[in-house]
Amino acid sequence: MMRKRWGKTLLAALLAVSLTACSSTAQQSSGGTPEAAPAPSAPAAGHEAHAVHWSYEGETGPEHWAELGTENGACSSGLEQSPINLDEAKASADAGAAEAIEINYQPSQFTIKNNGHTIQADAVTEDNTITLDGKEYTLAQFHFHVPSEHQMEGKNLDMELHFVHKDADGKLAVVGVLMKAGAANEALSELWSKLPAEETKENIALEKTIDLPALLPQDQDVFRYDGSLTTPPCSEGVEWTVMQEPIEVSQEQIDAFAAIFPDNHRPVQPWNDRDVFSVNQQN
């Protein structure tokens, strides 16, 4: 079983940020990313909190997030920060240490927005869930980063998709899917046809459903570890699951997103004294 020591770190601040799972992206839609929290204008993008403006470069970039407000202290002092470099050779393969993830996704309706830090798709229903260690988490939103936030054996991929979930107590669990240039991803065509180039005040409704199962790789072996939001306030206590196999998106799709957000990723953080598990979903 995964260690639970992080549970105590997911504080009210996280709830206030509202689902910012992984990044300010989550923040904005449900209140936050893991990324992602709610999204005001500053910490929003996966998570948010627009009280103090933050960005991905310069004096308000990742290396300065902790300086932008006392609530962001974990961004510099946290010991279980995300993202990280994922290395199969260094990860533990102890089958009993971390359980497999159960993903229950179906084609569903979403609305989208540009929250100033990413493009975020907010769930309209509560039909999509994951189960980790016997606990169910409901999908609140998903969003994107260019390039990928997690590295695979020391290298960033072209993009990364974060599915942000929360349980009945507001605890966050994020599923990360790495993305590489290749064939066009038809499951994203409806969303990509309506990408808002400027920050939006209201969500944009999509006419068609998004085929969530098609946004997952066929091989669903994963890495699991205890981490944090990847945007301010960098709150820890987030259950991270990252797919080991990437999915494909066309270079045109990558370029369309990058034209709006050229670089919205947080650099990788130290592993420190924590376990990263490689989990074979077939076991």
N, C-alpha and C positions, 0 to 999 in steps of 0.2 A: 504493500500500500504506500501511497505517496506520503511523505512527511507532512504533518499538518501544522507545523509551527508557524507557517505563514498566515494561518487563518486569523490570528489576532491582529495582523497588520492591516487588514482591510477595514479601515475605520469609517466613521460617519462621513469623513471628508470625501471618501470614495463615493458613498451613496449620494452625497450632495452633488458631486460631480456627475452623478447620474450615469452610470454605464460608460465610462470612457475607456473602454478597453483598449488597451494597447495603444492608444494613441489618442489624440484628442478627437479622433473620429468617433469613437464610441460615445464619448462624452456628449457629443452634440446630439446624437440621435436619441439615445436613451438617457443621456445624461453623461455619457462618457465612453472610450475604446477600448487594450489591450488591449492591446491593446489592445481602449477605448473609452472616455468619460463624457459628461455633458458638454455642451459646447458653447460657451459664451463667445469670446472672441480671442481670448488669449490661449488658454490651455485647451482649446477645442480642437479637434482634428481627429480625435479618436476619443479623446477625453476632453474636457474643456473646462473652462472657467474663464471667461473673458475678462476677468478683473485686471490682469496684467498681460500685456501682449507678449507672446512668445513666437518664435519662428524656428526655422531650420538653418539659419545662417547668421553670421555677424554677432553683434552684442546681445541678441536675444535668442541665439542658437543653442543647441543642446549643451554645450560646455558652460553655458551661463544660466541655464534654467533655474538652478538652485538659488541664484542670486536675485531672481525676479519676485520672490515672495517666500515667506517662512513656510508656507504650506508645501513648497516644492523641495524641502530639505532632502527627501529620499533620493532626489535626482543625483545628488552627489555623495550622500552618506549611506544610502541603502546597500545592503549586501546581497540582495536577490533581485537584481535589476534585469530588465529585458530591453532589447533583444540580446541574444548571445550567438557565438559561433557554434554550430552543431557539428560534431565530429563523431562519426560512427565508431572509430577506433578508441575514443576516450569515454564513450557513453557506456553505462552499465546495461548488461543484457539480462540481468536477474529477472526471470519471468515472474517471480512472486513479489517483486518490489513495487511494480506499477501495473495496474490492470489496463486492459485494452479499453478503448473508447467505443461507445455505441453511438452511432450517428443516425438520427431519424429525420431526414430531410425529404421534402417533396417540392414540386413546382409550386411557387407561391407568389403572391402579389407584394410589391414593395413600392415605396415612394423614395425619391432620391433628392439629395441636396449637396451643394458645395458649401462646406462649413468653414471655409477659409484655410483649411489645412489638408483636406482630402475630399474625395467624392464618397459620400456615405449613403447606403441604401438602408432605409428603416423598415422593419417588419410591420406589416399591417395585421397579421394574425399571430397567434402563439402556437402554431401547428408544428414548428420545427424545433427539435430538441436534441440534446446530446446527454448521455449518461456517463458519468465518471465516478468510479469507486462507489457505485450504487446510488449516486445522487443525480437528480435530473436538473438540467439547466436549459432555459428557453432562449432561443435566438432573438436578440433585440435588434441587431444591425450588423452590416458588414461594410468594410471600406478597404482602400488600397494604398500601397506605398510604392514609390519609385526612387531608387532601386529597392530590392528586398531589404527588410530590416534584419532578419536572421541571415546569417551566413551558413553556407554548407561547405564544410572543410576549408574554411578561410576565404570563401568567395561569395560575393553578393550575386544574386540572380537579378533578372531584369525588373521584376515586380514581386509584390507579395499581397495576398488577400487575407484579411483578418475577419473571421466570423466571431462576433462578440455575444456571449451568452451570460445570463445571470440566473441564480437559483432563487428560491422563495425568500431567502434571507438577504438577497442583494449581492451575494458573493459572485465574483466574475470567473468565467472560464473562456479562454480564447482558442480558437482553432486557426492555425496559420497554414496557408497554402502558398508555396513558392510558385512563381510563374516565369517561364522562359519563352524566348522568341521562337515561333514555329508556325503552326497552322492557326488560322483565325479561330477564335473561340465563339461559336454560335450562341452559347448560353449567355454571352455578354452583349450580344448585338443590340437588343432593345435598350439596355442601359446606356451603352456607348453612343447610341443614336441621339441621346438626349443629355449628354454630358454638359452641365452648366459651366461655362467658362468663368463666370464671376460668382462671388459669394451670394448665396440665395437667402432670402428672408422667409420664404415659404417652400415647403417640399413640393417636388414635381411628381405627379402621378404617372406611373408607367402603364401603358395600355395592356401590355402582355405580361404574363407571369414569368418569373425567372426560374429556370430549371436548376435548382440548387444541387441535386445529385451530380449534374454534369460539370459542376465546378470543383469536384473532388477527383483526385487521381484514382486510377483503377487499383493500383497497389496502395493499400491504406495502412502500411506500417508507419509508425509515428515515433517522434521523440516526445517525451513528457518531462516537464520540470516545473518547479515553483518559481514564479517570476513576478513581474510588475507591469503596470501600464507603460507604454513606450512614449508617452507624452506627459507633460506636467499634469498632475503633481507627482507622477512616477510612483504612485501607491503600490505597495507590494501586497502579496496575498492573492495573486492571480494564478489560476491553474492554466498552464500553457501546454498545448498539444500542437505539434508542428508536423505536417505530413512530410515524409522523407522523399517522396517522388513528386516532382513539380508537374504542373499542368502547362499546356501551351496557350499562348496568345500570339496574334500576329504582330509583326513589327509595327504595322500601321496602328493597331490598337494601343500598343505601348506608346507610340509617338503622340497619339491623340490625347492620352492622359498626361504625358510629360509636357505637352504644350501648355497645360493648365498648372501642373505641379511638377516642375523640372526635377526637384529633389525634395522629397518629404519623408526621409528616413532618419531614424536615430542610429548612431553608430553602435556597434556591439559592445556589451558590457562584460566585466570579468565573471567567470563561473563562481569564484570564491568557494566557500565550503558548502557546496550543495551537490546533490546528485542530479544527473541528467540520464534519463532512462530511454533505451531503444526498445520499443515494444512491437513484437510481431503480432499483427492482428489476426493471424491465422491460428494462433495457439488457443 
